[in-house]
C-alpha cells in the first residue's frame, strides 16, 4: 500500500516491491524476504477449496484444473483500486460491512483467475465424477434440499460405494456432499429472507434445518453474520 521499495525475496531472483505491487503465494509455498524501510501492505488469505468452488461457480471450471502460479510483484491496476478504495477503507470488525467485503473479495479472486488465464485451460481431467453424473447428483440435491438426504441415495445415483462417491464428489466439486448441500440450504435461506416475510423458524424448516438454532449456527459459519443481522442489512 505504501513503501517497500527495497523489499525483495532472497530465495529466488526477485524484483523490488513498490506500492500497487502484488504477490501470489499458493498453498504450501515457502519464501524468504529482505525487508528494509517502513512499509504498509495487506494480506488476503483465502481457502484453496473456496477458490476452487468460486472457479466452478463463475467459470464452470473443473476444480482439479486450478493450479495457481507463484507470482512476485506483478501489477494489476483494477485489483489495486479494489484494495485501496474498498478493502482498505472498510471496517473489518463490523458486521455491517461483511457482505460488501465478501463481494469485493470474490471480485478480486475472479479477476485473479481471469488475469492468469485459468479460465481458458482445456487440459483433460482424470478421476472424479463424470460431468453427467455430477450434474445428476447436484440437480438431485438442488431439488431435495428441503428434506434429509442420505449419502446412500447419492451414491446410488452415481452407482458408486458411499466411500468412493464421497472421494469422487470432493475431487469434482472441491467440497464434500454435506458441505455442498449445506451451501444450497443457506443460499435458499438468503433467497427467502429477500423474498418472503416468513419467520426465521419457518424458513429454517422450509430449507431442511431441524430448527432455527440449527440454521443460525451454520448460517453464521458460512455467511459470517447471524440470520437476523443479514435480514436487517437487506431490509434497511
C-alpha positions as CSV (number, residue, x, y, z in Angstrom):
1,X,0.0,0.0,0.0
2,X,3.0,2.3,0.7
3,X,6.8,1.9,0.9
4,X,8.5,-1.4,0.2
5,X,10.9,-0.1,-2.4
6,X,13.9,-2.1,-1.1
7,X,11.9,-5.2,-0.1
8,X,12.7,-8.3,-2.2
9,X,12.8,-12.1,-2.0
10,X,16.2,-13.7,-1.2
11,X,15.5,-17.3,-2.1
12,X,14.8,-16.6,-5.8
13,X,15.7,-13.9,-8.3
14,X,13.3,-11.1,-7.4
15,X,12.4,-7.6,-8.4
16,X,11.8,-5.0,-5.7
17,X,8.5,-4.0,-4.1
18,X,6.5,-0.8,-4.5
19,X,3.0,0.5,-3.8
20,X,0.5,-1.3,-6.0
21,X,2.6,-4.5,-6.5
22,X,1.1,-7.9,-5.8
23,X,2.5,-11.3,-4.9
24,X,0.6,-14.6,-5.0
25,X,1.7,-17.4,-2.7
26,X,-0.1,-20.7,-3.5
27,X,-0.9,-23.3,-0.8
28,X,2.3,-24.8,0.8
29,X,4.7,-22.3,-0.9
30,X,7.6,-21.0,1.1
31,X,9.7,-17.8,0.7
32,X,12.4,-15.7,2.3
33,X,12.4,-11.9,2.3
34,X,14.7,-9.0,3.0
35,X,12.7,-6.1,4.5
36,X,14.1,-2.6,4.9
37,X,12.3,0.7,5.5
38,X,8.8,1.1,6.9
39,X,6.1,-0.2,4.6
40,X,2.4,-0.8,4.7
41,X,0.9,-3.9,3.0
42,X,-2.2,-6.0,3.1
43,X,-2.6,-9.8,3.1
44,X,-5.6,-11.5,1.7
45,X,-5.8,-15.1,2.8
46,X,-8.2,-17.4,1.0
47,X,-9.0,-21.1,1.4
48,X,-7.9,-23.3,-1.5
49,X,-11.3,-25.1,-1.7
50,X,-13.1,-21.8,-1.6
51,X,-11.2,-20.6,-4.7
52,X,-11.9,-23.8,-6.5
53,X,-15.6,-23.6,-5.7
54,X,-15.7,-20.0,-7.0
55,X,-14.0,-21.0,-10.2
56,X,-16.5,-23.8,-10.6
57,X,-19.5,-21.4,-9.9
58,X,-18.3,-18.5,-12.0
59,X,-16.5,-20.1,-14.9
60,X,-17.7,-23.7,-14.8
61,X,-14.1,-24.8,-14.4
62,X,-13.3,-28.3,-13.0
63,X,-11.6,-27.6,-9.6
64,X,-8.9,-30.1,-10.5
65,X,-7.7,-27.8,-13.3
66,X,-6.9,-25.0,-10.9
67,X,-3.2,-24.7,-10.2
68,X,-2.1,-21.3,-9.0
69,X,1.3,-20.0,-10.1
70,X,3.6,-18.2,-7.7
71,X,3.8,-14.5,-8.6
72,X,6.2,-11.9,-7.3
73,X,5.5,-8.2,-7.6
74,X,3.0,-8.1,-10.5
75,X,0.9,-5.1,-11.5
76,X,-2.9,-5.0,-11.7
77,X,-4.5,-1.6,-11.6
78,X,-8.0,-2.8,-11.2
79,X,-7.2,-5.1,-8.2
80,X,-5.2,-2.3,-6.6
81,X,-8.2,0.0,-6.9
82,X,-10.4,-2.6,-5.2
83,X,-7.9,-3.0,-2.3
84,X,-7.4,0.7,-1.8
85,X,-10.9,2.0,-2.1
86,X,-12.9,-0.9,-0.9
87,X,-11.0,-3.3,1.4
88,X,-8.5,-0.8,3.0
89,X,-11.3,1.6,3.9
90,X,-13.7,-1.0,5.3
91,X,-14.2,-1.8,9.0
92,X,-13.2,-5.5,9.1
93,X,-14.6,-5.9,12.6
94,X,-18.1,-4.6,11.8
95,X,-20.8,-7.0,10.7
96,X,-22.3,-4.2,8.7
97,X,-19.5,-4.4,6.1
98,X,-19.4,-8.2,5.9
99,X,-21.5,-8.6,2.8
100,X,-19.6,-5.8,1.0
101,X,-16.3,-7.4,2.0
102,X,-17.4,-10.8,0.7
103,X,-18.4,-9.2,-2.7
104,X,-15.1,-7.3,-3.0
105,X,-13.1,-10.4,-2.1
106,X,-14.9,-12.5,-4.7
107,X,-14.4,-9.8,-7.3
108,X,-10.6,-9.8,-6.5
109,X,-10.4,-13.6,-6.8
110,X,-12.4,-13.7,-10.0
111,X,-10.2,-11.0,-11.5
112,X,-7.1,-13.0,-10.5
113,X,-8.4,-16.2,-12.2
114,X,-9.2,-14.2,-15.4
115,X,-5.8,-12.4,-15.5
116,X,-3.9,-15.7,-15.0
117,X,-5.7,-17.3,-17.9
118,X,-7.1,-20.1,-15.8
119,X,-10.5,-19.7,-17.4
120,X,-9.0,-20.8,-20.8
121,X,-7.5,-24.2,-19.7
122,X,-8.7,-27.2,-21.6
123,X,-6.4,-30.0,-20.4
124,X,-8.1,-33.4,-19.9
125,X,-9.1,-34.3,-16.4
126,X,-8.9,-37.7,-14.8
127,X,-10.7,-39.0,-11.8
128,X,-13.8,-37.6,-10.0
129,X,-17.4,-37.8,-11.2
130,X,-18.2,-37.7,-14.9
131,X,-19.9,-34.4,-15.9
132,X,-23.2,-36.3,-16.5
133,X,-23.1,-37.9,-13.0
134,X,-22.0,-34.7,-11.3
135,X,-24.9,-32.8,-12.9
136,X,-27.4,-35.6,-11.9
137,X,-26.3,-35.6,-8.3
138,X,-26.2,-31.8,-7.9
139,X,-29.6,-31.4,-9.6
140,X,-31.0,-34.1,-7.2
141,X,-29.6,-32.2,-4.2
142,X,-30.9,-28.9,-5.5
143,X,-34.4,-30.4,-5.8
144,X,-34.4,-32.1,-2.4
145,X,-32.6,-29.7,-0.2
146,X,-35.7,-29.2,2.0
147,X,-35.6,-32.7,3.4
148,X,-32.9,-35.0,4.8
149,X,-30.8,-36.5,2.0
150,X,-28.9,-39.7,2.8
151,X,-25.5,-40.4,1.5
152,X,-26.7,-43.8,0.2
153,X,-29.2,-42.0,-2.1
154,X,-26.5,-40.0,-3.7
155,X,-24.1,-42.9,-4.0
156,X,-26.8,-45.0,-5.6
157,X,-27.4,-42.2,-8.2
158,X,-23.7,-42.3,-9.0
159,X,-23.6,-46.1,-8.9
160,X,-20.6,-46.0,-6.5
161,X,-20.0,-47.1,-3.0
162,X,-20.5,-44.4,-0.4
163,X,-16.8,-44.2,0.3
164,X,-15.8,-43.8,-3.4
165,X,-18.7,-41.4,-4.1
166,X,-17.6,-39.0,-1.3
167,X,-14.0,-39.1,-2.6
168,X,-15.0,-38.5,-6.2
169,X,-17.5,-35.8,-5.3
170,X,-14.8,-33.9,-3.4
171,X,-12.5,-34.1,-6.3
172,X,-15.1,-32.7,-8.7
173,X,-16.8,-30.1,-6.5
174,X,-13.9,-29.1,-4.1
175,X,-16.2,-29.8,-1.1
176,X,-17.9,-32.7,0.5
177,X,-21.5,-33.7,-0.4
178,X,-22.6,-32.5,3.1
179,X,-20.9,-29.1,2.6
180,X,-22.4,-28.7,-0.9
181,X,-25.9,-29.5,0.5
182,X,-25.4,-27.0,3.4
183,X,-24.4,-24.3,0.9
184,X,-27.6,-24.9,-1.1
185,X,-29.7,-24.6,2.0
186,X,-28.0,-21.4,3.2
187,X,-28.5,-19.9,-0.2
188,X,-32.2,-20.8,-0.1
189,X,-32.4,-19.2,3.3
190,X,-31.0,-16.0,1.9
191,X,-33.4,-16.1,-1.0
192,X,-36.4,-16.5,1.4
193,X,-35.2,-13.6,3.6
194,X,-35.1,-11.4,0.5
195,X,-38.5,-12.5,-0.9
196,X,-40.7,-13.7,2.0
197,X,-41.9,-12.4,5.3
198,X,-41.9,-15.9,7.0
199,X,-40.3,-16.1,10.4
200,X,-36.8,-17.4,10.7
201,X,-38.1,-20.6,12.4
202,X,-40.5,-21.2,9.4
203,X,-37.7,-20.6,6.9
204,X,-35.4,-23.0,8.8
205,X,-37.8,-25.8,8.4
206,X,-38.5,-25.0,4.7
207,X,-34.8,-25.2,4.0
208,X,-34.1,-28.6,5.6
209,X,-32.8,-27.5,9.0
210,X,-34.2,-29.1,12.1
211,X,-34.8,-25.8,13.9
212,X,-34.0,-22.1,13.9
213,X,-30.9,-22.6,16.1
214,X,-29.5,-25.2,13.8
215,X,-29.9,-22.9,10.8
216,X,-28.5,-19.9,12.7
217,X,-25.3,-21.8,13.7
218,X,-24.5,-22.8,10.1
219,X,-25.7,-19.5,8.6
220,X,-23.2,-17.5,10.7
221,X,-20.4,-20.0,10.0
222,X,-20.9,-19.7,6.2
223,X,-22.1,-16.1,5.8
224,X,-20.2,-14.5,8.7
225,X,-23.2,-12.8,10.4
226,X,-26.3,-14.1,12.0
227,X,-29.6,-14.5,10.1
228,X,-31.1,-11.6,12.0
229,X,-28.2,-9.3,11.0
230,X,-28.4,-10.4,7.4
231,X,-32.2,-9.8,7.3
232,X,-31.7,-6.3,8.8
233,X,-29.0,-5.5,6.3
234,X,-31.1,-6.4,3.2
235,X,-34.2,-4.6,4.6
236,X,-32.5,-1.3,5.6
